[in-house]
Structures are given as C-alpha cells and as structure tokens.
Amino acid sequence: MPAAALLCAAALAMPGTALAADDAEPGPEQITNGDFAAGVAPWWGTANLSPAVTDGRLCAEVPAGTANAWDVIIGQNDVPIVAGESYELSYKASSTVPLTVQTRVQQATEPYTTVLATADPVGTEVTEVSRTFTASTDQPAASVQLQIGGGESATTFCLDDVSLRGGAEPPVYVPDTGSPVRVNQVGYLPGGPKSGTVVTDAQAPLAWTVKAADGSTAATGTTEPKGEDPTSHQKVHTFDFSDLTTTGDGYTVEVDGEVSEPFSIRGDLYDGLRSDALAYFYHNRSGIEIDADLVGEEYARPAGHIGVAPNKGDTDVPCQPGVCDYRLDVSGGWYDAGDHGKYVVNGGISVAQLMSTYERTLTAADAESAQLGDGKLRVPERDNGVPDILDEARWEMDFLIKMQVPAGEPLAGMVHHKMHDAEWTGLPTKPHLDPQQRELHPPSTAATLNLAATAAQCARLYEPFDKAFSDRCLAAAETAWAAAKAHPDVLADPNDGTGGGAYSDNDVRDEFYWAAAELFTTTGKDTYRQAVLSSELHDDVDAVFSANGGISWGSTAGLGALTLATVPNGLTAGQLAGVRATVTAGADRYAAQSREEAYGVPYAPAGEDYVWGSNSAVLNNMVVLATAHDLTGKAAYQDAVLRGADYLLGRNPLNQSYVTGYGERNSHNQHHRFWAHQNDPSLPNPARGSIAGGPNLTAIASGDPVAAEKLTGCAPAMCYIDDIGSWATNEITVNWNAPLAFIASYLDDAGDGGTVAPARTCEVTYSSHPWNSGSTVTVRVRNTGSEAVSPWSLTWLLHGQQKLSHTWSAEFTQSGRTVAAAPLSWNRTLAPGKAVDFGFNTSAAEPAPDPGSFKLNGRACSSG
Ligand code: 9MR
C-alpha cells in the first residue's frame, strides 16, 4: 500500500460546475495558498528568482536580459485539471516595470500541452487578470505558471490572490492507517503492561489472539469496547495481553481477521533507542564537521556556520539593526530543528533534559550510568574521561554562555533570546551552504533565566570533571540571575518571526522558579531558597504539572520541581515531602489519563487540544511519570510510561511510529533542511531515533501548506502527516528529542519492566545533626541480603556546597557532589544480616539531610 492513499471525492461530491452561465456557482478552488498567508510554499520560482512574501504578497526581483518568457517563472504544480470542465483563473499582479505575463495552465513536463495560454499585460498599479477556459485534456497534475521572462529591464513583480476555480472537488486526503489493530510496533517489555487498540464498529467484545512468529497461538482473550474515541473519532476496543511474558520477536495480534504490525517481547528493546536519540544532538551540532566515522558517510557533512563562505557566521554575529552595536562569537551549539536557528529558550530546556538524563543516574536507585559514559555515545570527545552525555551537553552549554551580553554593555548579564537567519531559507539547505546573514535578537528575561537554570545545573554536574568549566557555569548562572532580577519583564516580541521562530513567552514566573530551584540545589544559598519558597508556583500542581501537559520550552516550572524532588538539596524534610507530593500528584494525573485514553496515551488536554509538538507533551508527561516511579517504585507510574511509549511507537489512531527507524510504519520524512531525502534523493532521511512533532490541531491555522491541503477537518490525534513540507506537524527539534533521550534511557534502565520493585539487599540509615558551622552525619549500612559484600563501597550525593571535613570509620572520597565510603582494614566485610557504622562532619553552614538514595557496590539500597 502507498504511504498515503488519495481518494477522488468527485464520486462523493457534486461534479464540478461549469462557469458558462452567469448565475453558476464558481467551482471548487484548486490553488493552494493563493493568498500567500502560509508563506511561499507550495509556489516555486525558477532558479533566477528568490520569491518571498512581503506585505502579504509574493514578490520577486525579476532579472533583466533573459531571452524567453519561460526563463523566469512563478508557478504551482500538482493542480488537477479535468477534461471538459470549465475554469476561471484569476490573480492580481503589479510590476515596477510594466510587462506582459504569459499565463499558462499546462503540463509540468514535456510536451507542455496547454489548456490555457494567454498574454496578460501587468502595469505598475495592481492589475487584475481573469481568464476562463474549458479544459481540452485531463491533466491530473497540471502546472499553473506566470511566465515573466524576456524583459530588457529588471523589475519587481508582485502577485496576490491567485485563484483557479472550477472542475472537480480537489482530492480528499485519506491517511493510510493500515491494520485497524494497533500495537507498539517495536514491542513490549516482558514484565510490563501489554495493551493495544483495535478500530471496529462491533458493539460486542471481540476475540483476540496473539500469534508467535511461527504462527502458533501465544495468548487469547476478548476485547473491551470503548465507544468513540474523541481524539480520533474512531470507534475502538482495547485489549490486554500483559500475562504473556515469553520473550521473542515477530509476534502479531489478530482481531476479527485483521492482523497488527509485528512486534517483539524483550527486555533490551530500548538499548539502541537510548544512543540513537542522543546521537540526534551530535548530528545537529553547528560549528563542527559531522564525522563519517561516528555517523556513517551518508550523514557526514562539513561544519556549518563557521564563517566560511557562503556562510556568514556564527563567529562574528551582529545584532539586528538597532538592537546592539557589538558583535559576538556565538558559534557552536545545536541547530534548533529543521531550521538553522539557535534559540536560547529552546536550547535551554533541551540541554537541561540531557543533563537530567545523566543526573538521574546519580540519584535514581535503579538508573545506570554506564551506557551514557565515556566512549559509549557518538560524540567526537570519546575517551576524554568525561561521560559522553556531558560532552554532548557541553556543546550547547558553551553556546548558551556565549549568548550572554558582555560586561560593560547595556543589559550586561542578560542573554540574547535567539540568533538566526535574517530571512527563511528553503528546503533543502545544507548548513554550510546557508548564505543568509545571521543576527542576534534582543535579550529577554526568559532567555536569561534559561541560562541561569542550565548553567547552575552545569556547575554541579561538571565539577568532578572540569572545575574551571564548572566555575564558569556558576558565574554565568549567578550573573544571569542578577540580571533577570534587575530586568524581570523584558519579553521577546511575538512578531519577531522572520527567518526564525519567535519563541515568545509572556509569563516568566516559571523560568524564575526553575532558575531559583537549580541555583538553590547547586549553591544552597538562602536567596535562592527564598525565591523557590516564595514563588506562587511552588507546590501548585495545577500550574506546574497541568492536566493539559506540564513541561515545555515555555513552561519550565516542572523542570525545577523535578530537580528539587530528586537531587539532594537544602529543603527541610517537610518541604522535600511537599515537592515530592507535587511530583506524584502530577504523575497520578497523567497515569489516570493513560488508563482512560483509548490509545493509552498519558496526555489528555482539555478539548483534545493536541498542541504543536504534542509528542513532546506526551514525552514530558512521561518524564514526570518516570521520576515519580524513581521516587516511589510504584508500578502504576512505570506502566503509564510504557503505555506512552506504546502510543509513540505505533499504538495510535494513525498506526504511526513517530520515531525514525523504529517500528514498521515509522516517520522518516520529517521537516529538516539537511535530512531532506524527500526533496532531494541524494540527501539522507532523518537519522534513526528522531521523533516527529506529531499531531497539531493548529497546523492549518499556523499556515502549514501541506496541512492546509491534506488535513482539513482532521480529528485531533490525526492532524499529522509524514511529509517534509508539513512543518507544523512533522518537524524535528532538539527539545522534542531531549525528553525522548531521557525516556529511552529510563526505559533501557527498566530492564524487563517488572511490575514488582527490584529486591533490595541493603538498607541505609542516615542521621544528621547541626555541628559548629556544618553538620555531623552518621551512616549505618546493613546487609539485608544473603551474601557477604567484601570489600563494600557505599555511594550517595551530598547537596549544595557541602564538603567533607572530618571523617571516621571508613575511607571517604568526594568527587563533586558524589561521596563514596569504603571500608578500613577492620570492617572490610559486610556479612549477611550485619551492619557497619561510619560518619563524617561537613563544612558548609547548611543542613545535610538524608539524600534518600544510596548504592552499595552499584546496587540500590532501601533507606529508612
Ligand atoms: O515548538 C514551537 C511551538 O511550541 C510554537 O507553537 C511554534 C510557533 O511559534 O514554534 C515551534 O517552534 C519552531 C520554531 O519556531 C522554529 N524552529 C522549529 C520549531 C519547531 O517547529
């Protein structure tokens, strides 16, 4: 079956109406984006033109001295023309030097048979042209062309309100959704929930059968009718085969004679996704050659935006006119998305979530750091002694710091909101061939707080690996915080969207909260504590983990709450319990949504309002659920994460896996200027592990031309198309791949996805009391397992600026915030049922509460 089936609606609707009679209704519109409200596409120009939308019209500089009218063309292809039908073509045009337009409706390729060929004079004033014709031949994909070459003088030609009415109703796009039986096309973890959805009009339960690869029956049961699903308007049943735990590949589910896509049941399903999702960031680095040895020939490319022509940046970038009179080296960082812009508020959340993917391995009992470690990921900094995921994050952190306004300049310490091309470039454009001027846009409070938050997190995570960099991060963070406090309401302009996205945000209370939480967690300082506790968002679950989707680039309070709940900090036990309760309340909400949704997705915005990048809203809810699972060990949270993965990987109304390379029916034509295979077969598809933005109810209103053509009337969770032109449903971005990386890492750590919390074979009691200007801590670790541990080693995190001063009864090392205690000669062996006691004093004037998470020889202990 083709990826998308086109049905001609002529059979269903009224036949095209002729225009011969004066009172006849004009027929249906055949032109897409004739008023240019959605920008240039799908209009095209010959290579000697650079058409752009100016004041709502399409304008182009027509060169002088071409020989023929057809040497300069503005046109639109794929316009269906039906023989015998009557049409009216009309448009408004002006030309600074009067010219004659050769107006054509014709075949796009040889022999260029025309159904309309007229010569229409256009003057300096707006001229209206209107022509009617009856088509002499069928042309299913005709080309409407305004041929404007052959003039002696150069001229500016502008065009508006192009319309071609008549003929048959244009074809209605009907997505090919394949089998009505929907499953996670990658598979299910053996110990996790296994559910699916089937689209059917049947009222009564239906029998389902899971078949193994050899065709044998592996499990059977009956479906549960669910009625009409409001997200898809499909009538659906669900089915559950969680009891099947036998590992294998090539399973299918059969319901009512219909067979699902194949899937596996295995514990290592997400092994590859963790590193692929993270490789996305290296692939999209700016300012460095992408090395074939790391990504393969197909994906290798020269460094983009290092000041080598035709690039104009990013090593010496001016501000937009009137914004500043200095220039900055803002090279490096990651490209935002399909475009080459670099936006602090979006880079900020992305790098934070990458750092949190790493930080989780320090705090979550069952998280593994090895797969993120040195030499494990596709980064050129392998074997430098630093975990690879931190190498990747540093590429962006360095860029974010460069975006800070230098000392001595107006608004020093604030951070430029973004930098990008002065005009939008077309698809495809390889980064190193982007000829546009790059410009810094004004600083904003939101961007400044993004730097404060991420640089504070950077300071604590890089301390063990590069103290100077850690210090630089902390200085940048504190400078940014002070600048944001001094300029608390400098908002980015929502209309500043030429050549790059606006990323405007008119509420920065959440950015203040996030930055305060990170700065407090890193420094323990009272100013930041007060800023956290006095924020009206603190512990307000409705604001922080909204039912409509909690965390996004414009809504960052949840990032702060997750850090406070998981990374040891100086909150009192009561305050810590409060913030953890906020996280679990948010997770309870998303888990309930997942249980109630027909497709199991932990996302249920009011009015089914699937937002731009809805897949990242799903993922960010999954991050809250995963964190709640890390904190509590409750299976219900992990189950909801797994059902979220099912939705993203195929159990959804479109039967679509949204992650390139994963699942039979995966998205692979996402909107991207280099991974533009759909536009240019010599270029690659997106690399494995790239997640599409997903269904977007506002896609048409946003001016997405493919959505306008194909998705009119779509049900919320079906407003998506895997077409490179659909930038509002099918783009890829750093801030969507970052939560994917977090979740892939969590899922890989989840092993078999057991619903029973893993057995703990050690127990830690941690008691802390104020002492002089610091704290005295005593630790007891008990071996609750059946085997001796010898020699033992216990690790945990200290918080803030706490440093060990005096220690006893164990050998201590501190690396950044991580403390390791090892035995002395006399307490080397921890026998079953026995405990060892040791202790230490800390130096900083802040409490040292129980971090709640300990590992004995790398395995999690329970703490009591
Ligand atoms: O992800 C952004 C989404 O939340 C906004 O609604 C939308 C319109 O402002 O912009 C999205 O971000 C795009 C950005 O503006 C430009 N680079 C690509 C981003 C993803 O489509």
Boltz pocket constraint, residues with backbone or C-beta under 6 A from the ligand:
constraints:
  - pocket:
      binder: B
      contacts: [[A, 336], [A, 337], [A, 338], [A, 339], [A, 341], [A, 500], [A, 501], [A, 502], [A, 503], [A, 612], [A, 613], [A, 727], [A, 728], [A, 731], [A, 732], [A, 733]]
      max_distance: 6.0
